[in-house]
Amino acid sequence: MHEPEAARRVRPHVARAVALTKHVLLEFDGVMFDVETALGPWGRENAIGDFLRSRPYFPRPIMLGAYGPEHMLGFIAEHKPEYAAEAEQALEHRELDAALTSRPADGLRQLLAACAATGRTVAVISDLAEDVVTTVVRSNELSLHVNAISARQGFDLAGFRSGHAAHRAAELLGVPIEACLFVGGRSARISSAREAGAVGLGCECGREPRKHLASPEIPVVPNLATLTKALLSTPRP
């Protein structure tokens, strides 16, 4: 039987980051769920590629699939706009199929309960389609402690950037982004949220190891149980 990882000691720089913030922005894929693994290698790129192969050919770079979904959709919007909406829908359908097979991360429910117990509102951040995130949050009965969802809305390429999503999440919560703790599993996404004004916190949740996540400005927790412990032991400002 799988045993959830136990909470570890809350390091001082983690406690300081938590103490600075009143609200929590959680990255959906990688912190709350593991959709990336369910999608498989190049899963989102393949979804768009499969759609393109089902339509009449138009000239495109041989390596288009290596650009990532954001750039693939951008290329389609520029060179074949009549395919844009359908391409995004094909991507969304693949995301939904994968997300529905993913299980909540160990300690996620306890983390959300700790946020509620300490008066911290929670927003979910993602570059997946917002309908996908909403469906999975509801199907796993997490809506009670989730106050907002900021994810990709239709053919909105800005939704792929975590800084944009974090800023929109703060607006949905009706709070300054400087009062928000962004919890992510990739250094680039944490840095993007920090550039938007949020306080960044890394979580070793299988995306990147501590050595890639940590910096003088970004503390790291080893798991959600440790973050829960930090929230419960640190007074809300």
C-alpha positions as CSV (number, residue, x, y, z in Angstrom):
1,M,0.0,0.0,0.0
2,H,1.2,3.5,-0.9
3,E,2.1,5.5,2.2
4,P,1.8,9.3,1.8
5,E,5.1,11.2,2.5
6,A,5.3,12.7,5.9
7,A,5.7,16.4,6.7
8,R,9.3,17.5,7.3
9,R,10.8,20.4,9.2
10,V,9.5,23.8,8.0
11,R,12.6,25.8,7.1
12,P,12.8,29.5,8.1
13,H,12.7,30.8,4.6
14,V,9.6,28.7,3.8
15,A,7.9,30.1,7.0
16,R,8.8,33.7,5.9
17,A,7.3,33.2,2.4
18,V,4.1,31.8,4.0
19,A,4.0,34.6,6.5
20,L,4.2,37.3,3.8
21,T,1.0,36.0,2.0
22,K,-2.7,35.7,2.7
23,H,-3.7,33.7,-0.4
24,V,-2.5,30.6,-2.2
25,L,-2.2,30.0,-5.9
26,L,-1.7,26.3,-6.7
27,E,-0.4,25.0,-10.0
28,F,-2.9,22.4,-11.2
29,D,-0.7,20.1,-13.2
30,G,2.3,19.1,-11.2
31,V,1.3,20.2,-7.7
32,M,-2.4,19.2,-7.5
33,F,-2.5,16.5,-10.2
34,D,-0.1,14.8,-12.5
35,V,-1.7,15.4,-15.9
36,E,1.6,15.5,-17.8
37,T,2.3,11.8,-17.1
38,A,-1.2,10.9,-18.1
39,L,-0.8,12.8,-21.4
40,G,2.4,11.0,-22.2
41,P,5.5,12.4,-24.0
42,W,4.5,15.2,-26.4
43,G,0.9,14.5,-25.5
44,R,-0.5,18.0,-26.2
45,E,1.7,18.6,-29.2
46,N,0.5,15.2,-30.6
47,A,-3.2,16.2,-30.1
48,I,-2.7,19.3,-32.3
49,G,-0.6,17.3,-34.8
50,D,-3.3,14.6,-35.1
51,F,-5.8,17.3,-35.8
52,L,-3.7,18.8,-38.5
53,R,-3.2,15.4,-40.2
54,S,-6.9,15.0,-40.4
55,R,-7.3,18.2,-42.4
56,P,-6.1,19.2,-45.9
57,Y,-2.3,19.9,-45.9
58,F,-0.9,23.4,-45.7
59,P,2.8,24.3,-45.6
60,R,4.3,24.2,-42.1
61,P,7.7,23.6,-40.6
62,I,8.7,19.9,-40.3
63,M,9.5,20.4,-36.6
64,L,6.3,22.3,-35.8
65,G,5.5,19.7,-33.1
66,A,8.7,20.5,-31.2
67,Y,7.6,24.1,-30.7
68,G,5.1,23.3,-27.9
69,P,1.3,23.7,-27.9
70,E,1.4,27.5,-27.4
71,H,3.5,28.1,-30.5
72,M,1.7,25.5,-32.5
73,L,-1.6,27.2,-31.9
74,G,0.0,30.5,-32.7
75,F,1.3,29.3,-36.0
76,I,-2.1,27.9,-36.9
77,A,-3.8,31.1,-36.0
78,E,-1.5,33.1,-38.2
79,H,-1.3,30.8,-41.2
80,K,-4.6,28.9,-41.1
81,P,-7.0,30.8,-38.9
82,E,-10.0,28.8,-40.0
83,Y,-8.4,25.8,-38.2
84,A,-7.7,27.6,-35.0
85,A,-10.8,26.9,-33.0
86,E,-10.9,23.3,-33.9
87,A,-7.2,22.8,-33.1
88,E,-7.8,24.3,-29.6
89,Q,-10.8,22.0,-29.1
90,A,-8.7,18.9,-30.2
91,L,-6.1,20.0,-27.6
92,E,-8.8,20.5,-24.9
93,H,-10.3,17.1,-25.5
94,R,-6.9,15.4,-25.1
95,E,-6.3,17.4,-21.9
96,L,-9.7,16.4,-20.5
97,D,-9.2,12.7,-21.2
98,A,-5.8,12.7,-19.5
99,A,-6.8,14.9,-16.5
100,L,-9.8,12.7,-15.7
101,T,-7.5,9.8,-15.2
102,S,-5.2,11.7,-12.8
103,R,-5.6,11.3,-9.0
104,P,-5.2,14.2,-6.5
105,A,-1.7,14.5,-5.2
106,D,-0.9,13.1,-1.7
107,G,-1.8,15.6,0.9
108,L,-3.8,17.9,-1.5
109,R,-7.1,17.7,0.5
110,Q,-5.3,18.3,3.7
111,L,-3.5,21.3,2.2
112,L,-6.8,22.8,0.9
113,A,-8.4,22.2,4.4
114,A,-5.4,24.0,6.0
115,C,-5.9,27.0,3.7
116,A,-9.5,27.2,4.7
117,A,-8.7,26.7,8.4
118,T,-6.2,29.6,8.4
119,G,-8.5,31.9,6.3
120,R,-6.4,31.8,3.1
121,T,-8.3,31.8,-0.2
122,V,-7.1,29.5,-2.9
123,A,-7.0,29.9,-6.7
124,V,-6.0,27.1,-9.1
125,I,-3.5,28.1,-11.9
126,S,-3.1,26.2,-15.1
127,D,-2.2,26.4,-18.8
128,L,-4.7,23.6,-19.4
129,A,-8.2,24.6,-20.6
130,E,-10.3,26.2,-17.9
131,D,-13.2,23.9,-18.6
132,V,-10.9,20.9,-18.1
133,V,-9.6,22.2,-14.8
134,T,-13.1,23.1,-13.5
135,T,-14.4,19.6,-14.5
136,V,-11.6,17.8,-12.6
137,V,-11.8,20.0,-9.5
138,R,-15.6,19.3,-9.3
139,S,-15.3,15.6,-10.1
140,N,-12.8,15.2,-7.2
141,E,-15.1,17.2,-4.9
142,L,-12.4,19.9,-4.3
143,S,-14.7,22.9,-5.1
144,L,-15.5,23.7,-1.5
145,H,-12.0,25.0,-0.8
146,V,-11.2,26.4,-4.3
147,N,-12.2,30.0,-4.6
148,A,-11.1,30.7,-8.2
149,I,-9.7,29.0,-11.3
150,S,-7.4,30.8,-13.7
151,A,-6.6,28.7,-16.7
152,R,-6.6,28.9,-20.5
153,Q,-9.8,30.3,-21.9
154,G,-10.5,29.1,-25.4
155,F,-8.0,30.3,-28.0
156,D,-6.2,32.6,-25.5
157,L,-2.4,32.1,-25.9
158,A,-1.7,34.4,-23.0
159,G,-3.2,31.6,-20.8
160,F,-0.1,29.5,-21.4
161,R,1.9,31.9,-19.3
162,S,1.8,31.4,-15.5
163,G,2.5,35.1,-14.8
164,H,-0.7,36.0,-16.8
165,A,-2.7,33.3,-15.0
166,A,-1.4,34.3,-11.6
167,H,-2.3,38.0,-12.2
168,R,-5.8,37.0,-13.4
169,A,-6.2,34.7,-10.4
170,A,-5.5,37.6,-8.0
171,E,-8.1,39.7,-9.9
172,L,-10.6,36.9,-9.6
173,L,-9.9,36.7,-5.8
174,G,-10.1,40.4,-5.6
175,V,-6.7,40.7,-3.9
176,P,-3.3,42.2,-4.7
177,I,-1.1,39.7,-6.4
178,E,1.7,40.7,-3.9
179,A,-0.4,39.0,-1.2
180,C,-0.4,35.7,-3.1
181,L,1.8,32.6,-2.7
182,F,2.4,30.9,-6.0
183,V,3.2,27.2,-5.4
184,G,4.7,25.5,-8.5
185,G,6.8,22.6,-9.6
186,R,8.8,24.2,-12.4
187,S,11.3,27.0,-11.9
188,A,10.3,28.9,-15.1
189,R,6.6,29.0,-14.1
190,I,7.5,30.1,-10.6
191,S,9.8,32.9,-12.0
192,S,7.0,34.0,-14.3
193,A,4.6,34.3,-11.4
194,R,7.2,36.2,-9.3
195,E,7.7,38.6,-12.2
196,A,3.9,39.3,-12.1
197,G,4.3,40.2,-8.4
198,A,3.5,36.9,-6.5
199,V,5.7,35.3,-3.8
200,G,7.1,32.1,-5.3
201,L,7.4,28.7,-3.6
202,G,8.7,25.6,-5.2
203,C,7.4,22.1,-4.5
204,E,9.4,18.9,-5.2
205,C,6.5,17.1,-6.8
206,G,8.2,15.2,-9.6
207,R,8.6,18.0,-12.1
208,E,12.0,19.5,-11.1
209,P,14.3,18.7,-8.2
210,R,15.2,21.1,-5.5
211,K,18.5,22.1,-7.1
212,H,16.6,23.5,-10.1
213,L,13.7,25.0,-8.1
214,A,15.6,26.7,-5.3
215,S,17.1,30.2,-5.4
216,P,17.7,32.9,-2.8
217,E,14.3,34.3,-3.7
218,I,12.4,31.0,-4.0
219,P,12.2,28.5,-1.1
220,V,11.3,24.9,-1.7
221,V,9.2,22.4,0.2
222,P,9.7,18.6,-0.3
223,N,6.0,17.8,-0.4
224,L,2.5,19.2,0.2
225,A,2.5,17.8,3.8
226,T,5.3,20.2,4.7
227,L,3.5,23.1,3.1
228,T,0.4,22.2,5.1
229,K,2.5,22.2,8.3
230,A,3.9,25.6,7.4
231,L,0.4,27.1,6.8
232,L,-0.9,25.8,10.1
233,S,2.1,26.9,12.1
234,T,2.5,30.4,10.5
235,P,0.1,33.2,11.4
236,R,-1.8,34.7,8.5
237,P,-0.8,38.4,8.1
